[in-house]
Amino acid sequence: MPGAWSLVLLAALAADQPQESGDLPAALRQFMKVYALVETTAAERVHPDKAIYGGAIPGMLRRLDPHSVFFDPEQFEQLKELERSTRKGFGTIVSVLPGRVIVLQALPGTPSARAGIVPGDEIVAINDISLDRLDTDQLIALLGESRQRPAKLEVRRPGSTGLLTLTLTPEEMQSPSVERAFLIAPGVGYLRVSSFDLQTGEQVRDAIERLGGRALDGLVLDLRNNPGGILSAALETASLFLPPGARMLTARGRAVGPREEKVPEKSHPYTFPLAVLINGRSASAAEIVAGALQDHGRAVIVGEPSFGKGLVETVYPLSDNTGLALTTAYYYTPKGRSIQRPLPGTPLAETAGERAGGIQPDRIVYPEPLTPFRAVVEARGSFTSFATEYIRRHTVNEDFQVTPALLDEFQGYLAQRNIQPSVAEWSREREWIATRLKTEILNQALGVDKGDQVELARDPVVRAALRALGADQARLAPSQRLSR
């Protein structure tokens, strides 16, 4: 009987434990008694896999932390497949709204560009699934699934009758983790790093060199929404700005000896002023970089407190094609601060306080709030739709500015769609509207990197970083300034 093998296994484990292991043998005997009663007397038969793999082991791990996980054979195989898989896609940057997916850019040489997709195209169906009744989360899930195999798209192009039917085959995409790199003010660079992958350190160095290298007056390193990634990439990135021999990280665990990571002695770091942006979605490797730079006084940290994930997860293959991901150690900043936020219900959480764990910014700055008017306009996709129509009728270059006449035109566009803010509300939101209009028009006309530059010029977190570096709105590049 299968259950008997489970009992024999547990009995063997109990017998092998030395007496000095405390109450473990007694606890195992108690578990065996409970399991035997469940197996022999429960109204419904419990399969051993369900009792052990789905109950006892996960229950034990849940008492440790949310990141220690047992993988049954099917889950462990999925994990290995995920590790082997490569990123695939069609090379299209889109704006996802409830029920709508609008193309902002088709990257050159990708399946989307070869199929003739252009900015402003609206994808209305994927594999015969209409998008108009799906919410944002459902659309994102569908888009992610469609990138795994050939997909049939139905596309509506402004000014054309009928729909275009296109079949795209996904290809491996080389998605650099340094998403944006440009001068946000004269002599001041801006880098947005979305993750820490094998090539991130090299990409950061290359981007800095393109912007001016050691001649830069300062750099804004944006790690907001960066979930982390490979530890070596984080260490390589931090070492670009820290002196040789400086401690970047310490890892400690009950069964793992202390481990230190230091900047290589032969490194030649950049010395220009540095500001690092973080928020509640900056985690793991991003926190390692921010914490190391903060502890050495090398950067001013701006934004919101980070997520607080600083643990070492070790994956152990087990018998019967199962596996175990176990937290074996924790990461600490150079000054000994734990990056890991104390988990609810643990003794540390009761004594450490609310601010323990994560990286606390030197300057706390929050993004602009989403007012009811902004929420309505964004949910309707008004800026994107208006921009699509506008660039069909006008030629847009890098000197484009939002004029009062264009604002009046947009106000009429909103009125036709039953969005009619009061005079006071329109006046209060006028600068924000001008920014969003310019952003979306440049997104579709010149590429999303140009639109991002406009958006960041208004971003209060970026502005605070520029002030920390001695820059301000008056020093912004002309293409980034907002017309008044």
C-alpha positions as CSV (number, residue, x, y, z in Angstrom):
1,M,0.0,0.0,0.0
2,P,1.5,3.4,-0.9
3,G,0.8,5.0,2.4
4,A,2.9,2.2,4.1
5,W,6.0,3.3,2.3
6,S,5.5,6.9,3.6
7,L,5.2,5.5,7.2
8,V,8.3,3.4,6.8
9,L,10.2,6.4,5.4
10,L,9.2,8.6,8.3
11,A,9.9,5.8,10.8
12,A,13.4,5.5,9.3
13,L,14.0,9.3,9.6
14,A,12.9,9.3,13.2
15,A,15.2,6.3,14.0
16,D,18.2,8.0,12.4
17,Q,17.9,11.2,14.5
18,P,20.4,11.4,17.4
19,Q,18.9,11.9,20.8
20,E,20.4,15.4,21.1
21,S,18.0,16.6,18.4
22,G,15.4,17.4,21.0
23,D,11.8,16.8,20.3
24,L,12.2,15.8,16.6
25,P,11.7,12.0,17.1
26,A,8.7,12.6,19.2
27,A,7.2,15.1,16.7
28,L,7.8,12.6,13.8
29,R,6.1,9.8,15.8
30,Q,3.1,12.1,16.5
31,F,3.0,13.0,12.7
32,M,3.0,9.2,11.9
33,K,0.1,8.6,14.3
34,V,-1.9,11.4,12.7
35,Y,-1.1,10.2,9.2
36,A,-2.1,6.6,10.1
37,L,-5.4,7.7,11.5
38,V,-6.2,9.9,8.4
39,E,-5.2,7.1,6.0
40,T,-7.3,4.4,7.8
41,T,-10.3,6.2,9.0
42,A,-10.9,9.4,7.0
43,A,-14.3,9.4,5.1
44,E,-12.5,10.0,1.9
45,R,-9.2,8.3,1.0
46,V,-6.2,10.7,1.0
47,H,-3.6,9.9,-1.6
48,P,0.0,9.9,-0.1
49,D,1.2,12.5,-2.7
50,K,-1.5,14.8,-1.7
51,A,-0.9,14.3,2.1
52,I,2.9,14.6,1.9
53,Y,3.7,16.7,-1.2
54,G,0.6,18.9,-1.0
55,G,0.1,19.1,2.8
56,A,2.8,18.2,5.3
57,I,5.9,19.5,3.5
58,P,4.4,22.8,2.2
59,G,2.8,23.4,5.6
60,M,6.2,23.1,7.2
61,L,7.8,25.5,4.7
62,R,5.1,28.1,5.1
63,R,6.2,28.4,8.7
64,L,9.6,29.5,7.5
65,D,9.0,32.2,4.9
66,P,7.0,32.8,1.6
67,H,10.1,32.0,-0.5
68,S,10.9,28.5,0.7
69,V,8.9,26.2,-1.6
70,F,8.6,22.5,-2.3
71,F,8.3,21.5,-6.0
72,D,6.4,18.3,-6.8
73,P,7.7,16.4,-9.9
74,E,5.4,18.4,-12.3
75,Q,6.3,21.8,-10.7
76,F,10.0,21.0,-10.6
77,E,10.0,20.2,-14.3
78,Q,8.2,23.5,-15.0
79,L,10.9,25.3,-13.0
80,K,13.6,23.7,-15.1
81,E,11.8,24.5,-18.3
82,L,11.5,28.1,-17.2
83,E,15.3,28.3,-16.6
84,R,15.9,26.8,-20.0
85,S,13.5,29.1,-21.9
86,T,14.4,32.2,-23.7
87,R,12.5,35.4,-24.1
88,K,10.4,35.5,-27.2
89,G,8.3,38.2,-28.7
90,F,7.2,40.1,-31.8
91,G,9.1,43.4,-31.1
92,T,6.1,45.6,-30.5
93,I,5.8,48.2,-27.8
94,V,2.1,48.7,-27.0
95,S,-0.1,50.7,-24.7
96,V,-2.5,48.4,-22.8
97,L,-5.8,49.9,-21.8
98,P,-9.0,48.1,-20.7
99,G,-10.3,46.4,-23.8
100,R,-7.7,48.0,-26.1
101,V,-4.1,47.4,-27.2
102,I,-2.6,50.2,-29.2
103,V,0.8,50.0,-30.9
104,L,3.3,52.7,-29.9
105,Q,6.4,51.4,-31.7
106,A,7.4,48.4,-33.9
107,L,11.1,47.8,-33.4
108,P,13.2,47.5,-36.6
109,G,13.9,44.1,-38.0
110,T,11.4,42.3,-35.7
111,P,8.4,40.2,-36.7
112,S,6.0,43.1,-36.1
113,A,8.0,45.5,-38.3
114,R,8.3,42.9,-41.1
115,A,4.5,42.4,-41.0
116,G,4.0,46.1,-41.6
117,I,2.7,47.0,-38.1
118,V,3.0,50.8,-37.5
119,P,2.4,53.1,-34.5
120,G,-1.3,53.9,-34.0
121,D,-2.4,50.4,-35.1
122,E,-4.9,48.9,-32.7
123,I,-4.9,45.1,-32.1
124,V,-8.5,44.2,-31.7
125,A,-8.2,40.4,-31.6
126,I,-5.6,37.7,-30.9
127,N,-6.1,34.2,-32.1
128,D,-9.8,35.0,-32.6
129,I,-10.2,36.3,-29.0
130,S,-11.7,39.7,-29.1
131,L,-10.0,42.2,-26.8
132,D,-12.8,44.7,-26.2
133,R,-14.2,42.8,-23.2
134,L,-11.0,42.0,-21.4
135,D,-9.6,44.0,-18.5
136,T,-6.0,45.0,-18.3
137,D,-4.8,42.0,-16.4
138,Q,-6.5,39.6,-18.8
139,L,-4.9,41.5,-21.8
140,I,-1.5,41.3,-20.3
141,A,-1.9,37.6,-19.7
142,L,-3.1,37.0,-23.2
143,L,-0.3,39.0,-24.7
144,G,2.2,37.0,-22.7
145,E,0.7,33.7,-23.8
146,S,0.6,34.8,-27.5
147,R,4.4,35.4,-27.5
148,Q,5.1,31.7,-27.1
149,R,3.8,30.5,-30.5
150,P,2.6,31.9,-33.8
151,A,-0.3,34.2,-33.3
152,K,-3.0,35.6,-35.6
153,L,-3.7,39.3,-35.1
154,E,-6.6,41.4,-36.3
155,V,-5.5,45.0,-36.6
156,R,-7.5,48.1,-37.1
157,R,-5.5,50.9,-38.8
158,P,-6.8,54.5,-38.5
159,G,-8.1,55.8,-41.8
160,S,-8.5,52.3,-43.3
161,T,-11.7,50.4,-43.8
162,G,-11.9,46.8,-42.5
163,L,-9.3,44.9,-40.5
164,L,-5.9,43.7,-41.3
165,T,-5.2,40.0,-40.5
166,L,-1.6,39.2,-39.8
167,T,0.1,36.1,-38.6
168,L,3.3,36.7,-36.6
169,T,5.8,34.1,-35.4
170,P,7.7,35.1,-32.2
171,E,11.4,35.2,-32.2
172,E,14.0,35.4,-29.5
173,M,14.3,39.0,-28.4
174,Q,17.5,40.6,-27.2
175,S,15.9,42.9,-24.5
176,P,18.7,45.0,-22.9
177,S,18.2,45.6,-19.2
178,V,19.3,49.2,-19.7
179,E,16.1,50.4,-21.3
180,R,16.8,54.1,-21.5
181,A,20.0,56.1,-21.7
182,F,20.1,59.9,-22.6
183,L,21.2,63.2,-21.2
184,I,18.3,64.5,-19.0
185,A,20.1,67.8,-18.5
186,P,23.4,69.3,-19.9
187,G,26.1,67.0,-18.6
188,V,23.7,64.9,-16.5
189,G,23.0,61.3,-17.8
190,Y,19.9,59.2,-17.1
191,L,19.9,55.4,-17.1
192,R,16.8,53.2,-16.5
193,V,17.8,49.7,-15.6
194,S,14.8,47.3,-15.7
195,S,16.6,44.1,-14.3
196,F,19.9,42.6,-13.5
197,D,20.9,40.1,-16.2
198,L,24.3,38.6,-17.2
199,Q,25.2,41.6,-19.4
200,T,23.8,44.4,-17.2
201,G,27.1,45.6,-15.8
202,E,28.6,45.9,-19.2
203,Q,25.5,47.6,-20.6
204,V,25.6,50.2,-17.9
205,R,29.3,50.9,-18.5
206,D,28.7,51.2,-22.3
207,A,25.7,53.5,-21.8
208,I,27.7,55.8,-19.5
209,E,30.5,55.9,-22.1
210,R,28.1,56.9,-24.8
211,L,26.7,59.7,-22.7
212,G,30.2,61.2,-21.9
213,G,31.9,58.8,-19.6
214,R,34.0,60.4,-16.9
215,A,33.3,63.8,-18.3
216,L,29.7,63.6,-17.0
217,D,28.6,66.1,-14.3
218,G,26.3,63.6,-12.8
219,L,24.1,60.5,-13.4
220,V,20.5,59.5,-12.4
221,L,20.3,55.7,-12.1
222,D,16.7,54.7,-12.2
223,L,16.0,51.3,-10.4
224,R,12.3,51.9,-9.9
225,N,10.2,48.7,-10.6
226,N,13.4,46.7,-11.0
227,P,12.7,43.3,-9.4
228,G,16.4,42.3,-9.3
229,G,18.0,39.4,-11.0
230,I,21.6,38.0,-11.0
231,L,23.8,38.8,-8.0
232,S,27.0,39.1,-10.0
233,A,25.4,41.7,-12.3
234,A,24.4,43.8,-9.2
235,L,27.9,43.6,-7.8
236,E,29.5,44.4,-11.2
237,T,27.2,47.5,-11.5
238,A,27.9,48.7,-7.9
239,S,31.6,48.3,-8.5
240,L,31.4,50.8,-11.4
241,F,31.0,53.6,-8.7
242,L,32.8,52.3,-5.6
243,P,36.5,52.4,-4.8
244,P,38.6,49.3,-5.1
245,G,38.4,47.0,-2.0
246,A,35.1,48.5,-0.8
247,R,32.7,46.0,0.8
248,M,29.5,45.8,-1.3
249,L,27.6,43.0,0.5
250,T,27.7,40.4,3.2
251,A,25.7,37.1,3.2
252,R,25.1,35.2,6.5
253,G,23.0,32.2,7.4
254,R,22.8,29.6,10.1
255,A,24.5,26.9,8.0
256,V,26.4,29.2,5.7
257,G,29.6,30.9,6.8
258,P,29.8,34.7,6.4
259,R,30.6,35.7,2.8
260,E,31.8,39.1,1.8
261,E,31.8,40.7,-1.7
262,K,34.3,43.5,-2.3
263,V,35.1,45.7,-5.3
264,P,38.0,44.2,-7.4
265,E,41.3,45.9,-6.6
266,K,42.0,46.7,-10.2
267,S,38.7,48.5,-10.8
268,H,38.6,52.1,-12.1
269,P,35.3,53.6,-10.8
270,Y,33.4,56.6,-12.1
271,T,33.6,59.5,-9.6
272,F,30.8,61.9,-10.8
273,P,27.8,62.6,-8.5
274,L,25.2,59.9,-8.5
275,A,21.5,59.7,-7.6
276,V,19.6,56.4,-7.5
277,L,15.8,56.2,-7.8
278,I,13.9,53.4,-6.0
279,N,10.3,52.5,-5.1
280,G,8.3,49.7,-3.5
281,R,8.9,47.5,-6.5
282,S,12.7,47.8,-6.4
283,A,13.9,44.5,-5.0
284,S,16.7,42.0,-4.5
285,A,19.7,42.9,-6.7
286,A,18.4,46.5,-7.1
287,E,18.4,46.9,-3.3
288,I,21.9,45.4,-3.1
289,V,23.2,48.2,-5.5
290,A,21.2,51.0,-3.8
291,G,22.3,49.8,-0.3
292,A,26.0,49.5,-1.2
293,L,26.1,53.0,-2.8
294,Q,24.1,54.5,0.1
295,D,26.3,53.0,2.9
296,H,29.5,54.3,1.2
297,G,27.9,57.8,0.8
298,R,28.5,57.4,-2.9
299,A,24.9,58.2,-4.0
300,V,21.8,60.0,-2.8
301,I,18.8,57.6,-2.8
302,V,15.6,59.2,-3.9
303,G,12.0,57.9,-4.1
304,E,10.1,55.4,-1.9
305,P,11.2,52.7,0.5
306,S,12.2,49.5,-1.5
307,F,10.5,46.1,-1.3
308,G,12.8,44.4,1.1
309,K,13.9,41.1,-0.5
310,G,17.4,40.2,0.5
311,L,17.7,36.5,0.9
312,V,19.7,33.7,-0.6
313,E,17.5,31.0,-2.2
314,T,19.2,27.7,-2.9
315,V,17.4,25.1,-5.0
316,Y,18.1,21.4,-4.0
317,P,17.1,18.6,-6.4
318,L,15.5,15.8,-4.4
319,S,14.6,12.2,-5.2
320,D,11.6,11.2,-7.4
321,N,12.2,14.3,-9.5
322,T,11.1,16.7,-6.8
323,G,13.0,19.8,-5.6
324,L,13.2,22.3,-2.7
325,A,13.9,26.0,-2.9
326,L,15.1,27.0,0.6
327,T,16.1,30.3,2.1
328,T,19.6,29.6,3.4
329,A,21.0,33.0,4.2
330,Y,20.3,36.8,4.2
331,Y,22.0,39.7,2.5
332,Y,23.3,42.7,4.5
333,T,24.5,46.1,3.3
334,P,28.2,47.1,3.9
335,K,27.1,48.6,7.3
336,G,25.3,45.5,8.3
337,R,21.7,46.5,7.6
338,S,19.5,43.5,6.7
339,I,17.9,44.0,3.2
340,Q,15.2,41.4,3.9
341,R,12.1,42.9,5.4
342,P,11.1,41.0,8.5
343,L,8.3,38.5,7.7
344,P,5.0,38.8,9.6
345,G,4.8,36.4,12.5
346,T,8.5,36.0,13.1
347,P,10.3,37.2,16.3
348,L,12.4,39.6,14.2
349,A,9.3,41.3,12.9
350,E,8.0,41.9,16.4
351,T,11.2,43.7,17.5
352,A,12.6,45.2,14.3
353,G,10.0,47.9,13.7
354,E,8.1,48.9,10.6
355,R,11.2,50.5,8.9
356,A,13.4,47.5,9.2
357,G,14.5,45.8,6.0
358,G,14.5,47.3,2.5
359,I,16.4,50.5,1.5
360,Q,15.1,53.8,3.0
361,P,15.6,56.7,0.7
362,D,17.7,59.7,1.8
363,R,14.9,61.8,0.2
364,I,11.4,60.4,0.2
365,V,9.5,61.5,-2.9
366,Y,6.3,60.0,-4.2
367,P,4.9,60.1,-7.7
368,E,2.0,62.4,-8.6
369,P,-1.4,61.1,-7.4
370,L,-3.9,59.9,-9.9
371,T,-6.8,62.3,-9.7
372,P,-10.4,61.2,-10.8
373,F,-10.0,63.3,-14.0
374,R,-6.7,61.7,-14.9
375,A,-8.1,58.2,-14.1
376,V,-11.0,58.7,-16.5
377,V,-8.9,60.2,-19.4
378,E,-6.2,57.4,-19.0
379,A,-8.8,54.6,-18.8
380,R,-10.4,55.8,-22.1
381,G,-7.1,55.9,-23.9
382,S,-7.8,59.5,-24.9
383,F,-4.2,60.6,-25.2
384,T,-3.1,57.6,-27.3
385,S,-6.1,57.8,-29.6
386,F,-5.8,61.6,-30.1
387,A,-2.0,61.2,-30.8
388,T,-2.8,58.6,-33.5
389,E,-5.1,60.9,-35.3
390,Y,-2.8,63.9,-34.9
391,I,0.3,62.3,-36.4
392,R,-1.8,61.3,-39.5
393,R,-2.4,64.9,-40.2
394,H,0.9,66.5,-39.1
395,T,4.6,66.1,-39.4
396,V,6.2,65.8,-35.9
397,N,9.9,66.5,-35.2
398,E,12.0,66.8,-32.1
399,D,11.1,70.5,-31.8
400,F,7.4,69.7,-31.4
401,Q,5.6,71.7,-28.6
402,V,2.1,71.5,-27.3
403,T,0.5,74.9,-28.2
404,P,-2.6,76.5,-26.6
405,A,-4.4,75.8,-29.9
406,L,-3.6,72.1,-29.6
407,L,-4.9,72.0,-26.0
408,D,-8.1,73.6,-27.2
409,E,-8.4,70.9,-29.9
410,F,-7.8,68.2,-27.4
411,Q,-10.4,69.7,-25.1
412,G,-13.0,69.5,-27.9
413,Y,-11.9,65.9,-28.6
414,L,-12.7,65.0,-25.0
415,A,-16.0,66.8,-25.1
416,Q,-17.1,64.7,-28.1
417,R,-16.4,61.6,-25.9
418,N,-18.4,63.0,-23.0
419,I,-15.4,64.0,-20.9
420,Q,-16.1,67.6,-19.8
421,P,-14.0,68.8,-16.9
422,S,-14.9,72.1,-15.2
423,V,-13.0,75.2,-16.0
424,A,-11.2,75.0,-12.6
425,E,-10.3,71.3,-13.2
426,W,-9.0,72.0,-16.7
427,S,-6.9,74.9,-15.5
428,R,-5.5,72.8,-12.6
429,E,-4.6,69.8,-14.9
430,R,-3.4,71.9,-17.9
431,E,0.3,71.3,-17.4
432,W,-0.2,67.6,-16.9
433,I,-2.4,67.4,-20.0
434,A,0.3,69.1,-22.0
435,T,2.9,66.7,-20.8
436,R,0.8,63.6,-21.6
437,L,-0.1,64.9,-25.0
438,K,3.5,65.6,-25.9
439,T,4.6,62.2,-24.6
440,E,2.0,60.2,-26.6
441,I,2.6,62.2,-29.8
442,L,6.3,61.7,-29.6
443,N,5.9,58.0,-28.6
444,Q,4.2,57.3,-31.9
445,A,6.0,59.8,-34.1
446,L,9.6,59.4,-32.9
447,G,9.7,56.4,-30.6
448,V,8.9,55.7,-26.9
449,D,12.4,56.8,-25.8
450,K,11.6,60.4,-26.9
451,G,8.2,60.3,-25.2
452,D,9.9,59.0,-22.0
453,Q,12.2,62.0,-21.9
454,V,9.2,64.3,-21.8
455,E,7.5,62.3,-19.1
456,L,10.6,62.2,-16.9
457,A,11.0,65.9,-17.1
458,R,7.8,66.3,-15.1
459,D,8.4,63.3,-12.8
460,P,8.7,64.6,-9.2
461,V,11.2,61.9,-8.3
462,V,13.5,62.7,-11.2
463,R,13.2,66.4,-10.4
464,A,14.2,65.7,-6.8
465,A,17.2,63.7,-8.1
466,L,18.3,66.6,-10.4
467,R,18.1,69.0,-7.5
468,A,20.3,66.7,-5.5
469,L,22.8,66.7,-8.3
470,G,22.6,70.5,-8.7
471,A,20.5,70.5,-11.8
472,D,17.0,71.8,-12.2
473,Q,14.2,72.4,-14.8
474,A,16.1,75.5,-16.2
475,R,19.0,73.2,-17.2
476,L,16.8,70.6,-19.0
477,A,17.5,70.0,-22.7
478,P,15.2,72.1,-24.9
479,S,13.4,69.1,-26.2
480,Q,12.4,68.2,-22.7
481,R,11.1,71.5,-21.4
482,L,7.4,72.0,-21.2
483,S,5.7,74.9,-22.9
484,R,3.7,77.1,-20.6
